[in-house]
Amino acid sequence: MKRLFNYLPLHFVVLGIIGICCQFFTHFLSFSFLKTFLFLGCLLFFIIVLKSNFLRTIITFVLFFFIGVLSVNINDNRNFSSFYENYLEGNSKVVIQIHKKLKPGNYYLKYEANVIQVDNYITKGRVLLNVKKDSVLKRFFVDDKIVLKSSLKELIPPLNPHQFNYKSYLAKQGIYHQLFIEKNHFLKLNSKSTTIFGLSSKFRNYIQKSLLKYNFKKNELAVINALLLGQRQDISKDLITDYQRAGAIHILAVSGLHVGIILLILSFLFKPIEQIKYGKLLKTIITVFLLWMFAFIAGLSASVVRAVTMFTFLAIGMSFKRKNIVEFSFISSMFFLLLIKPMFLFDVGFQLSYLAVFGILWTQPKIYAIWKPRFKFVDFFWQLFTVSIAAQIGILPLSIYYFQQFPGLFLASNLVIIPFLGAILVGGVLVIITSLLCILPQFIADFYGKIISWMNAFVSWISHREEFLFKEISISFLMMICWYLLMLFGIYFLIKSSSKKLIYSLIAILSVQSVFMFESNQKKSKKELIVFHKSRFSIIGKRIGEYLFLQHNLDSLKLKKENSVNSYRISEGIKEVKEMSFNNFMKFSNKDILLIDSLGVYNLSNINKPIVVLQYSPKINLLRLIQKIKPSQIIADGSNYKSYVIRWKKTCLINKISFHYTGQKGAYILKK
C-alpha cells in the first residue's frame, strides 16, 4: 500500500480531481484556448528549466490541478462558439441526430440527441428529446436525423426539497435543454451517415430480433438485454426494485463485475498462445480487442467504457507480471478516464465502481488472511465472501448517502448468483451467436430462459425479506466523509498498529461523534414552514424540530406514498408526521400566514402584512384583497388552476407584490 501511495499518477489524479471540482462548482477560470495553453506551456517550461526538486514538484502539482480545470472547460460545449444556443432565434430550423435511446416515461419516449445544425450553421451540443408516445408509429433509431422548429425549453429543477435533481444530473452529461415534439411537428430526414454508436445500435437491434424468435418471456429477454447488450430500458420497474432491495443491482448493469469475468475467461482461453514467440503480446492484443468488441456491442455507454478502460489497463499490466500491477492499473485507468471525461467524477456509477475496487484491493487480502480453507471448493466461496465484504466496505457510506438504504442480504444474493454469472455470460454469448446463425435449438433457449427466470425469482425472494432491508437511513455529505475517514484510519490501524495510527483513528471517531451531535442538535431546533408542490393537491407542512405537522387533501394511501413528503421526512430525520388543520390562519416566525381556500374567506382583523397562500382555486378579486389586507407576499400552490395562477401573477406584478408559484419556483420554504 505504501508503494501505491508513492505512485506518481495517484498524486496527479488527486490534483486533477481537485481542479475538476474547483472549476465545476465555482467556474473561477473563464475559458480561452490560447491563454490556457500558454499558461500550461509556461508551467512545463519551468518544470524543465528549474533544478530545485521542491519547486519542480510544486509546479507539477499546479500543472495537474490546471489540467483538471482545462479538461472541464474543454468538455463543456457552452465554451465553444459553435454551441447551438448561440445561433437560436425565435423561428430557427434545428436539425438533431439521435445519439442514445433512454428509458421511456409514462407519456413520452426519451432520447439523447445531438444538435448538429441551427439554420445554416453547423453546431454542437446535446439535448433531451421527448416524443409523445401516441404521436409516431415507429420509434426513432440511433443516428436518425430530424428537422424541427426550435422550441427548446429549460430543464425543470426539483420542485420539492430533497428530491432527485434531474436537471443537475443532465447538466453533468452536457445536456441543458429539452424538446417536446408531437405528430406533424417534425420531419425525419433520409440520411445515410452512420456513427459508431449507430452501428452498435443496429447490431444490437439485429441481435434482439434474432432472440425474439425463441419466445423468451418479457422479463427473461429484458435481463438478457441488460446482462449481455447493456440495455436496461425494457426492464420493469418492479424487477429493478427487486434487484436493488436484494443488493444485486450491479448484476443488471454491464460494469466491472461483468468485464472482469470476461477478462478472466479470455485469459484462460488464450493462455496457450503464451507458448509461442511474442505470445504474451499477441494474447494481450486479442484480449483487449475482444473487450472493446464487447463494449461496442453493449452500446459504448459510460459504465461499459469505464469498466473496459479499467480492465484494458489491467490486461496490459498483467502481461508485464510486476508487483502491485493491479493497483497501478487501477490508478492509471482513473487518471486516463478523468482526463478524457472529467464529468465521470460526478457519476454515481463511477464513484461506486472505483470505491468498490479500492475496497477490494485494500481490505480483501487482509480479510482473506484470517482463515485459510483446506479445500478448494470452500476456498472459492471464502474468496467470494471476502471480496463481497471488501467491496461493501468501500461503497457502504456512499451507497447510504445516495440510496438511503442497505440490503442486509447482499451476501446471500452475491454468493448464490456471482459463482454462476460467468456461466450465464458464456451461455448468453453462445445463445446469441447460435441465434444469429439460426441454429439455436429451442430447448436450449428454453433452458437458458429458465435459468434467468430462476435468478429473477431468487432475487425477488431475497428482496421481500423486509426484516433484512434497512431502509430510510439518511446521512449528510459531511457525515459520509467522516465515516470514510474513520474507516480509512481504523482499518489502517488494524492492519498495522502504531500509536500514531491510533491517534488518527481516535480523531476520526471524535469527528463522527461531533458531526452527529451537531446535526442532531440542528434537527431538534429547526423550524420551518413548507408549502409543497403537488399538482391538483395542496400540502402545507409546519416543521417543529423532529416533528412535521401537515395540512393536506390527500387520502391516507396517497399520503403514505407521497414522494415529496417522504423525501423530506427521511432526509430531514423527521420522527413523526402528524395531520392537523391550520384553520386558514397561523403565525410563524413572527409573520401572519393567511390560507385562502376555495371558499375565498379572508375577513380577518388584526393581521399585519400577511403572507397569503392561495389553494384550491379560490374565486376572489385579488386586487381587492391586495388593497384590503396589503400582503407582503402571495403564494400559489399546485392545487390551483393554471389560468388563475397566470392572472394572479399579472396582478401581483402590476401591484409590485412578490408572487411565488410552486409549479415554477418549487416549494415555498419559510425558515425561523
C-alpha positions in Angstrom: 0.0 0.0 0.0 2.9 2.3 0.7 4.2 1.8 -2.9 0.7 2.7 -4.1 0.6 6.0 -2.2 4.0 6.8 -3.7 2.8 6.0 -7.2 3.1 9.3 -9.1 -0.2 9.1 -11.2 -2.1 8.8 -7.9 -0.9 12.3 -6.9 -1.8 13.5 -10.4 -5.3 12.0 -10.0 -5.8 13.8 -6.7 -4.7 17.1 -8.0 -6.8 16.7 -11.2 -9.9 15.8 -9.1 -9.3 19.0 -7.0 -9.0 21.0 -10.2 -12.2 19.4 -11.7 -14.2 20.1 -8.6 -13.0 23.7 -8.2 -13.8 24.6 -11.8 -17.2 22.7 -11.9 -18.5 24.3 -8.7 -17.0 27.8 -8.9 -16.3 28.4 -12.6 -13.4 30.5 -11.4 -11.5 30.4 -14.7 -13.0 31.6 -17.9 -12.2 29.5 -20.9 -9.6 30.6 -23.6 -7.6 28.1 -25.6 -4.7 30.5 -26.2 -4.3 31.8 -22.7 -4.8 28.4 -21.1 -2.2 26.6 -23.3 0.3 29.5 -22.9 -0.1 29.2 -19.1 0.4 25.4 -19.2 3.3 25.8 -21.5 5.0 28.2 -19.1 4.5 25.7 -16.2 6.1 23.0 -18.4 9.0 25.3 -19.2 9.7 26.0 -15.5 9.5 22.2 -14.7 12.2 21.6 -17.4 14.4 24.6 -16.5 14.3 24.6 -12.7 16.8 22.5 -10.9 15.2 22.6 -7.5 13.2 19.3 -7.0 11.0 21.0 -4.4 9.9 23.8 -6.8 9.5 21.4 -9.7 7.3 19.2 -7.6 5.1 22.2 -6.6 4.8 23.4 -10.2 4.0 19.9 -11.4 1.1 19.7 -8.8 -0.1 23.1 -10.0 0.2 21.9 -13.6 -2.1 18.9 -13.0 -4.5 21.0 -11.0 -5.0 23.2 -14.1 -5.1 20.2 -16.3 -8.2 19.2 -14.3 -9.6 22.7 -14.8 -8.8 22.6 -18.5 -10.5 19.2 -19.0 -13.7 20.6 -17.5 -13.6 23.6 -19.8 -12.9 21.5 -22.9 -15.8 19.1 -22.2 -18.3 22.0 -21.7 -19.8 22.7 -25.1 -21.0 26.1 -23.9 -17.4 27.3 -24.1 -17.3 26.9 -27.9 -18.6 29.4 -30.4 -20.4 26.5 -32.2 -22.7 25.8 -29.3 -26.2 25.6 -30.6 -27.7 28.2 -28.2 -25.5 30.9 -29.7 -27.5 30.6 -33.0 -31.0 30.1 -31.9 -33.7 32.6 -32.7 -37.4 32.6 -32.4 -38.2 30.6 -35.5 -34.9 28.8 -36.2 -34.8 25.5 -38.0 -33.0 22.9 -36.0 -31.5 19.5 -37.2 -30.9 17.0 -34.4 -29.4 13.5 -34.6 -30.4 10.7 -32.2 -27.5 9.7 -30.0 -29.0 7.4 -27.5 -32.3 5.8 -26.6 -33.3 6.3 -22.9 -35.9 4.6 -20.7 -39.4 5.9 -21.7 -41.6 7.8 -19.3 -45.3 7.4 -18.8 -46.3 9.7 -21.7 -43.1 10.3 -23.7 -40.3 8.3 -25.4 -37.0 9.8 -24.4 -33.8 10.2 -26.4 -30.5 12.0 -26.1 -29.9 13.9 -29.4 -27.0 16.0 -30.8 -28.0 19.4 -32.2 -25.9 19.3 -35.4 -27.3 22.3 -37.2 -29.2 25.5 -36.5 -30.4 27.2 -39.7 -27.3 27.2 -41.9 -24.8 26.9 -39.0 -23.0 23.7 -38.0 -23.4 23.4 -34.3 -22.6 21.1 -31.3 -24.3 20.3 -28.1 -26.8 17.8 -26.8 -30.5 18.0 -25.8 -33.1 15.7 -24.2 -35.8 14.8 -26.8 -39.3 13.9 -25.6 -41.6 12.3 -28.2 -45.2 11.8 -27.3 -46.0 8.1 -27.3 -49.1 8.3 -29.4 -47.6 10.7 -32.0 -45.4 8.3 -34.0 -46.0 4.8 -35.4 -42.3 3.9 -35.3 -39.7 4.7 -32.7 -36.5 6.6 -33.7 -33.2 4.8 -34.0 -29.7 5.9 -33.2 -28.3 8.2 -36.0 -31.8 9.2 -37.2 -31.9 12.9 -38.2 -34.9 15.1 -37.5 -35.7 18.6 -38.6 -38.0 20.8 -36.5 -38.6 24.4 -35.4 -36.7 25.5 -32.3 -38.8 25.1 -29.2 -36.1 24.4 -26.6 -37.2 24.5 -23.0 -35.2 24.8 -19.8 -34.9 21.6 -17.8 -37.0 21.7 -14.7 -35.3 21.5 -11.3 -36.9 19.5 -8.5 -40.0 21.3 -7.2 -39.7 19.9 -3.6 -36.8 19.7 -1.2 -34.5 16.6 -1.2 -35.9 15.2 -4.5 -33.7 13.9 -7.2 -32.3 16.8 -9.2 -32.7 15.6 -12.8 -31.6 19.0 -14.2 -28.3 18.8 -12.4 -27.8 15.2 -13.4 -28.3 16.0 -17.1 -26.1 19.1 -16.8 -23.3 16.8 -15.8 -24.0 14.9 -19.0 -23.7 18.1 -21.0 -27.5 18.5 -21.5 -29.0 21.8 -20.7 -32.3 21.9 -22.7 -35.1 19.7 -23.7 -37.5 19.4 -26.7 -41.1 18.2 -26.8 -42.5 17.0 -30.1 -45.7 15.5 -31.4 -47.1 14.2 -34.6 -46.6 16.6 -37.7 -44.2 18.7 -35.6 -41.0 17.3 -37.2 -39.6 15.9 -40.4 -37.4 12.8 -40.5 -34.5 13.1 -42.9 -33.3 10.3 -45.2 -29.7 10.3 -44.1 -27.1 7.5 -44.7 -24.4 8.9 -42.3 -23.6 6.5 -39.6 -21.6 6.9 -36.3 -20.0 4.1 -34.3 -22.9 4.4 -31.9 -25.4 3.9 -34.7 -23.5 0.8 -35.9 -23.6 -0.5 -32.4 -27.3 0.1 -32.1 -28.0 -1.6 -35.5 -26.0 -4.6 -34.5 -27.9 -4.8 -31.1 -31.2 -4.5 -32.8 -30.3 -7.3 -35.1 -29.4 -9.5 -32.1 -32.6 -8.6 -30.4 -34.7 -9.5 -33.4 -32.9 -12.9 -33.7 -33.7 -13.6 -29.9 -37.4 -12.7 -30.4 -37.9 -15.8 -32.5 -37.3 -18.1 -29.5 -40.2 -17.0 -27.3 -38.3 -15.7 -24.3 -40.6 -14.3 -21.6 -40.6 -10.5 -21.2 -38.5 -10.4 -18.0 -36.2 -13.0 -19.4 -35.5 -11.1 -22.6 -35.1 -7.8 -20.6 -32.5 -9.3 -18.3 -30.6 -10.9 -21.3 -30.6 -7.5 -22.9 -29.2 -5.9 -19.7 -26.6 -8.6 -19.0 -25.2 -9.0 -22.5 -26.2 -6.0 -24.5 -26.1 -3.3 -21.8 -29.7 -2.2 -22.4 -31.8 -1.8 -19.3 -34.7 0.3 -20.9 -37.1 -2.7 -21.1 -36.7 -3.9 -17.5 -39.8 -3.4 -15.5 -39.8 -1.1 -12.5 -40.7 -3.9 -10.1 -37.8 -6.1 -11.3 -35.3 -3.3 -10.9 -36.7 -2.6 -7.4 -36.2 -6.3 -6.5 -32.6 -6.3 -7.6 -32.0 -3.0 -5.7 -33.5 -4.3 -2.5 -31.5 -7.6 -2.8 -28.2 -5.7 -3.2 -27.7 -7.2 -6.7 -28.5 -4.2 -9.0 -24.9 -4.3 -10.2 -25.6 -7.6 -11.9 -28.1 -5.9 -14.3 -25.7 -3.1 -15.3 -22.8 -4.1 -17.5 -19.9 -3.0 -15.3 -16.6 -4.0 -13.8 -18.0 -7.3 -12.5 -19.1 -8.5 -16.0 -15.9 -7.2 -17.7 -13.7 -8.7 -15.0 -15.3 -12.1 -15.5 -15.0 -11.8 -19.3 -11.3 -10.9 -18.9 -10.7 -14.0 -16.7 -12.4 -16.2 -19.2 -10.4 -14.7 -22.1 -7.2 -15.0 -20.2 -7.9 -18.7 -19.6 -8.9 -19.4 -23.2 -5.9 -17.7 -24.8 -3.3 -18.9 -22.2 -1.8 -21.4 -24.8 -0.9 -18.5 -27.0 1.8 -17.5 -24.5 3.9 -20.5 -25.5 4.7 -19.1 -29.0 7.1 -16.2 -29.8 5.6 -12.8 -28.7 2.7 -14.9 -27.4 2.1 -12.6 -24.4 1.9 -9.5 -26.6 -0.4 -11.3 -29.0 -2.6 -12.6 -26.2 -2.9 -9.1 -24.7 -3.8 -7.5 -28.1 -6.5 -10.2 -28.8 -7.9 -9.8 -25.2 -8.1 -6.0 -25.4 -9.7 -6.2 -28.9 -12.4 -8.6 -27.7 -13.1 -6.5 -24.6 -13.7 -3.4 -26.8 -15.8 -5.5 -29.1 -18.0 -6.4 -26.1 -18.1 -2.6 -25.2 -19.2 -1.9 -28.8 -22.0 -4.5 -28.7 -23.1 -3.1 -25.3 -23.5 0.4 -26.8 -20.4 2.1 -25.5 -22.3 3.5 -22.6 -20.4 5.4 -19.9 -20.4 2.4 -17.4 -19.2 0.0 -20.1 -16.5 2.3 -21.3 -15.3 2.9 -17.7 -15.2 -0.8 -17.0 -13.5 -1.8 -20.2 -10.9 1.0 -19.9 -10.1 -0.1 -16.3 -9.6 -3.8 -17.4 -7.7 -2.8 -20.6 -5.1 -1.2 -18.3 -5.2 -4.3 -16.1 -4.9 -6.7 -19.1 -1.8 -4.7 -20.4 -0.4 -4.6 -16.9 -0.9 -8.3 -16.3 1.3 -9.0 -19.4 4.3 -7.4 -17.5 3.8 -9.6 -14.4 5.1 -7.0 -12.0 4.2 -6.4 -8.3 1.2 -4.2 -7.5 0.3 -4.0 -11.2 -3.4 -4.3 -10.4 -3.2 -1.3 -8.1 -1.2 0.7 -10.6 -3.5 -0.2 -13.5 -6.5 0.9 -11.3 -5.0 4.4 -10.7 -3.8 4.8 -14.3 -7.2 4.0 -15.7 -8.9 6.5 -13.4 -6.4 9.2 -14.5 -6.9 8.5 -18.1 -10.8 8.5 -17.8 -10.9 11.7 -15.9 -8.5 13.3 -18.3 -10.8 12.5 -21.2 -14.2 12.7 -19.5 -13.9 14.7 -16.2 -17.7 14.6 -15.6 -17.4 10.9 -14.9 -16.2 12.1 -11.4 -19.8 13.1 -10.6 -21.3 9.9 -11.9 -22.6 7.7 -9.1 -21.6 4.5 -11.1 -18.0 5.8 -11.5 -17.8 6.6 -7.7 -19.2 3.2 -6.7 -17.1 1.3 -9.2 -13.7 2.8 -8.1 -14.6 2.8 -4.4 -15.6 -0.9 -4.6 -12.3 -1.8 -6.4 -10.4 0.3 -3.9 -12.1 -1.6 -1.0 -11.2 -4.9 -2.6 -7.6 -4.1 -3.3 -7.0 -2.6 0.2 -9.0 -4.8 2.6 -9.7 -8.2 0.8 -6.2 -9.7 1.2 -6.3 -8.9 5.0 -9.8 -10.3 5.4 -8.9 -13.4 3.4 -5.8 -14.0 5.5 -7.9 -14.5 8.6 -8.7 -18.1 7.5 -7.0 -20.5 5.1 -9.5 -23.2 4.0 -8.0 -26.6 3.2 -10.4 -27.5 0.3 -10.5 -25.6 -2.9 -14.3 -25.6 -3.1 -14.6 -23.9 0.3 -11.7 -21.6 -0.5 -13.6 -20.4 -3.7 -16.6 -19.3 -1.6 -14.4 -17.9 1.1 -12.7 -15.7 -1.5 -16.1 -14.7 -2.9 -17.3 -13.9 0.6 -14.2 -11.7 1.4 -14.4 -9.9 -2.0 -18.1 -9.1 -1.3 -17.4 -7.8 2.2 -14.4 -5.7 1.0 -16.5 -4.2 -1.8 -19.2 -3.3 0.6 -16.7 -1.6 2.9 -15.6 0.6 0.0 -19.1 1.7 -1.0 -21.2 1.5 2.2 -21.2 5.2 3.3 -21.6 6.4 -0.3 -24.5 4.0 -1.1 -26.3 5.0 2.1 -25.7 8.7 1.2 -27.3 8.2 -2.3 -29.8 5.5 -1.8 -30.7 5.8 1.9 -30.9 2.0 2.4 -28.7 -1.0 3.0 -29.6 -4.5 1.8 -28.6 -6.8 4.7 -28.8 -9.9 2.5 -26.4 -8.7 -0.2 -24.1 -11.6 0.7 -26.7 -14.2 0.1 -27.6 -12.8 -3.4 -23.9 -12.4 -4.3 -22.8 -15.8 -3.0 -25.5 -17.5 -5.0 -25.6 -15.5 -8.2 -21.9 -14.5 -8.8 -20.5 -18.1 -8.9 -22.8 -18.8 -11.8 -22.6 -15.4 -13.5 -19.6 -16.5 -15.6 -21.6 -19.5 -16.9 -24.6 -17.3 -17.5 -22.5 -14.8 -19.5 -20.8 -17.5 -21.6 -24.1 -19.3 -22.1 -25.7 -16.0 -23.2 -22.9 -15.4 -25.7 -23.4 -18.8 -27.2 -27.2 -18.3 -27.3 -26.7 -15.0 -29.2 -24.2 -16.5 -31.7 -26.3 -19.5 -32.4 -29.5 -17.5 -32.7 -27.7 -15.2 -35.2 -26.8 -18.3 -37.2 -30.3 -19.6 -36.8 -29.0 -22.9 -35.3 -30.1 -22.4 -31.7 -32.3 -25.4 -30.6 -35.5 -24.3 -28.9 -34.9 -26.5 -25.9 -31.6 -24.7 -25.2 -33.2 -21.3 -25.5 -36.0 -22.5 -23.1 -33.4 -23.9 -20.6 -31.4 -20.6 -20.7 -34.6 -18.6 -20.2 -35.5 -20.8 -17.3 -32.1 -20.1 -15.6 -32.7 -16.3 -16.0 -36.2 -16.8 -14.5 -34.8 -18.8 -11.6 -32.3 -15.9 -11.0 -35.1 -13.4 -11.1 -37.2 -15.5 -8.7 -34.4 -15.9 -6.2 -33.6 -12.1 -6.3 -37.4 -11.4 -5.8 -37.5 -13.8 -2.8 -34.4 -12.1 -1.2 -35.9 -8.6 -1.8 -39.1 -9.5 0.0 -37.3 -10.3 3.2 -38.2 -6.9 4.7 -36.6 -7.6 8.1 -33.1 -7.6 6.4 -33.6 -4.5 4.4 -32.5 -1.4 6.4 -34.4 1.5 4.9 -34.8 5.2 5.4 -31.2 5.8 6.6 -30.1 9.3 5.9 -26.6 10.8 6.3 -25.2 14.1 5.2 -22.3 14.6 2.8 -20.1 15.7 5.8 -21.1 12.7 7.8 -20.3 10.4 4.8 -16.8 12.0 4.6 -16.2 11.5 8.4 -17.3 7.8 8.1 -14.8 7.3 5.3 -12.1 8.9 7.3 -13.0 6.6 10.3 -12.9 3.5 8.1 -9.7 4.6 6.4 -7.7 5.2 9.6 -9.5 2.4 11.6 -8.6 -0.3 9.0 -5.1 1.2 8.6 -4.6 0.9 12.3 -6.0 -2.7 12.4 -3.7 -3.8 9.5 -0.6 -2.4 11.3 -1.0 -1.0 14.7 1.0 2.0 16.0 0.4 4.9 18.4 0.3 7.4 15.5 -2.4 5.5 13.7 -4.3 5.1 16.9 -4.4 8.8 17.4 -5.6 9.3 13.8 -8.4 6.7 14.4 -9.4 8.4 17.7 -9.6 11.8 15.9 -11.8 10.2 13.2 -14.1 8.8 15.8 -14.3 12.2 17.5 -15.1 13.8 14.2 -18.0 11.3 13.6 -19.4 12.0 17.1 -19.0 15.8 16.7 -20.8 15.9 13.4 -23.6 13.6 14.7 -24.1 15.7 17.8 -24.1 19.0 15.7 -26.6 17.6 13.2 -28.8 16.1 15.8 -29.0 19.5 17.6 -29.7 21.2 14.3 -32.6 18.9 13.6 -34.1 19.3 17.0 -34.0 23.1 16.9 -35.0 23.5 13.2 -38.3 25.2 12.5 -39.8 26.0 9.1 -43.0 26.3 7.1 -43.2 24.4 3.8 -45.7 24.8 1.0 -45.0 21.7 -1.0 -45.9 21.4 -4.7 -48.2 18.7 -5.9 -50.3 19.1 -9.0 -54.1 19.2 -8.2 -53.4 18.8 -4.4 -52.4 21.0 -1.5 -49.8 20.0 1.1 -48.7 22.5 3.7 -46.2 21.5 6.4 -45.1 23.1 9.7 -41.9 21.6 10.9 -41.1 21.9 14.7 -37.9 20.1 15.5 -38.2 16.4 14.7 -42.0 16.6 14.0 -43.8 17.6 10.9 -47.4 18.8 11.1 -49.3 18.5 7.8 -52.5 20.0 6.4 -53.4 18.3 3.1 -56.3 16.9 1.0 -54.7 13.5 0.2 -56.2 10.2 1.2 -54.2 8.0 3.6 -52.9 5.7 0.8 -51.7 8.6 -1.3 -50.1 10.4 1.7 -48.2 7.2 2.6 -46.8 7.0 -1.0 -46.3 10.8 -1.5 -42.7 11.2 -2.6 -42.4 14.9 -1.7 -43.3 14.3 2.0 -41.3 11.0 2.3 -38.1 12.5 0.8 -38.4 15.4 3.2 -39.1 13.2 6.2 -36.2 10.8 5.5 -33.6 13.4 4.6 -34.5 15.7 7.5 -34.7 13.0 10.1 -38.4 13.6 11.0 -39.5 11.2 13.7 -43.2 11.6 13.2 -45.7 13.2 10.7 -48.9 14.4 12.2 -52.0 15.6 10.5 -53.7 18.8 11.6 -55.7 21.7 10.4 -54.4 25.3 10.5 -57.9 26.8 10.2 -57.0 29.2 7.5 -54.6 31.2 9.7 -51.4 30.7 11.7 -48.5 32.7 13.0 -44.9 31.5 12.1 -41.6 33.3 12.7 -43.5 36.5 13.8 -45.4 36.5 10.5 -49.1 36.2 9.9 -49.9 33.3 7.4 -53.3 33.5 5.8 -54.6 30.4 3.9 -57.4 31.2 1.4 -59.1 28.1 0.0 -62.0 27.6 -2.5 -64.4 29.4 -0.2 -62.4 32.6 -0.6 -62.9 33.8 3.0 -60.3 36.3 4.3 -62.2 38.7 6.5 -59.8 38.6 9.4 -58.9 41.6 11.6 -55.6 42.5 13.3 -53.4 40.9 10.6 -50.3 42.8 9.6 -49.0 42.4 6.1 -49.6 38.6 6.0 -48.2 36.0 3.7 -51.2 34.8 1.7 -51.3 31.2 0.5 -53.9 30.6 -2.3 -55.2 27.0 -2.6 -58.0 25.1 -4.4 -58.5 28.0 -7.0 -60.5 30.5 -4.8 -62.8 32.8 -6.8 -61.6 36.1 -5.3 -60.8 39.5 -6.6 -57.1 39.6 -5.9 -56.7 43.3 -6.5 -59.3 44.0 -3.8 -57.6 41.5 -1.4 -54.2 43.3 -2.0 -55.8 46.7 -1.3 -57.6 45.5 1.8 -55.0 43.4 3.7 -51.8 44.6 2.0 -50.0 41.2 1.9 -46.2 41.1 1.9 -46.2 38.0 -0.4 -48.6 35.8 -2.2 -48.1 32.0 -2.6 -50.0 29.8 -5.1 -49.6 26.0 -4.7 -50.3 23.2 -7.2 -54.0 22.8 -6.3 -54.9 26.0 -8.3 -55.9 26.2 -12.0 -53.0 27.4 -14.1 -55.3 30.0 -15.7 -55.9 31.5 -12.3 -52.2 31.4 -11.5 -51.3 33.4 -14.7 -54.0 36.0 -13.8 -52.8 36.3 -10.2 -49.2 36.6 -11.3 -50.0 39.6 -13.6 -52.0 41.3 -10.8 -49.1 40.9 -8.4 -46.6 42.2 -11.0 -48.7 45.4 -11.6 -49.0 46.0 -7.8 -45.4 45.1 -7.1 -46.3 42.2 -4.8 -43.9 39.3 -4.6 -45.6 36.2 -6.1 -44.4 32.6 -5.7 -46.0 29.8 -7.7 -44.7 26.4 -6.5 -45.2 24.9 -10.0 -42.4 27.2 -11.3 -40.2 28.2 -8.4 -40.7 25.0 -6.3 -41.8 24.5 -2.8 -42.1 27.7 -0.7 -40.0 27.4 2.5 -40.1 30.0 5.3 -37.4 29.4 7.9 -37.4 30.6 11.5 
